[in-house]
Amino acid sequence: MNEVMAELAKEHPEVSFVKLEAEGVPEVSEKYEISSVPTFLFFKNSQKIDRLDGAHAPELTKKVQRHASSGSFPPSANEHPKEDLNLPLKKLTHAAPCMLFVKGTPQGPRCGFSKQMVEILHKHNIQFSSFEIFSDEEVRQGLKTYSNWPTYPQLYVSGELIGLDIIKELEASEELDKICPKDPKLEERLKVLANKASVMLFMKGNKQEAKWGFSKQILEILNSTGDEYETFDILEDEEVRQGLKAYSNWPTYPQLYVKGELVGGLDIMKELKENGELLPILRGEN
C-alpha cells in the first residue's frame, strides 16, 4: 500500500499524502477510531470527508480519483488563504475564559516570559487553559497576524488579548483579580461539575459528537432512555481529565454521574440497561 500511495501521489500532485504510525500518535488514532492498519482518512479543509479501512488498493485508487476529480481536495495545503485561519483562531482564543498561548506548558514553560506569565497566573490562583504554540506552527504564525502581536506568551481573557506587560501592570494596580476568573480548588471544581446536572456524563466529545467508540455507545444508551442529561468534554480540559480519575477512583472514560454520585462507565451502563435498572437510577429512584 506504500507503493500504491507513492504512485497516487505522483498522479495527483494536488493532493497531499501523509503517513502516520498509528501507535506513535495514540490521540489521533483514538480521535478517528483507528482499529486496524492500514486505515486511510480523507480530509478537506481540516474536515474528514471519507475513510477506507484495510489494504484495498483498487478502492483506495477509486476514492482518491473521485475526490480529486470532484474538487474535494484544496489545491495545496500551503495555499489556503490566511482568512481561513481566522475562525479556528477565534475559537481557540475563546476556548476558555482565560486562554494562554505559551511556549511549552504551564508545567514546563520553555522561555522566561512564558514562565513569568504562568507564575503570575498561579500566584493569583487564576483559572486558565493553555495551548502549546510549538505544537502547531500554523497557529504559532497565524496568531501573530490575528492578534497583531508578534511575540509570546499571549493571554486572552474572554477573547481579548492581554500581553505580559499589561498583566504586570494589572497585578501592580491590584486589578488583575477583577479581570481574570479565579480557579477554585480542583476537588471543589470537580464536585461542582459532577453536580452541574442531575445526570452528568464526562466523555470524549459531547452529546452532538462523540470522539471515541465507548463514548458513542454510552450516548446511544442515554439517548434511548429519552431522559435529559448534560456532557463535559474531557479532551477540552486536561486538569479535569486527570483530576476526575483520582476524584472518582475510576481510571477510564466515559464516566456517568447521577446527582453527583458516580454510577460507572460503559460496562456498568450496559449491565444496568439489560437488567432494567437504568431508568430508576437515572431518575434517582434507586
Protein Blocks (a to p, Z undefined) as FASTA:
>chain_A
ZZmmmmmmmmmmmbccddddfklmmmlmmmnopabdcdddddeehiafbdcedjdfklmm
mmmmmmmmnomacfbfklccfklmmmmmmmmmmmpmbdcddehjfklccbfklmmmmmmm
mmnopacddddfklomklmmmmmmmnopabdcdddeehiacdfklmmmmmmnopmmmmpc
cdddfklmmmmmmmmpmbdcddeddfklccbfklmmmmmmmmmnopacddddfklomklm
mmmmmmnopabdcdddeehiafbdfklmmmmmmnopmmmmmnopZZ
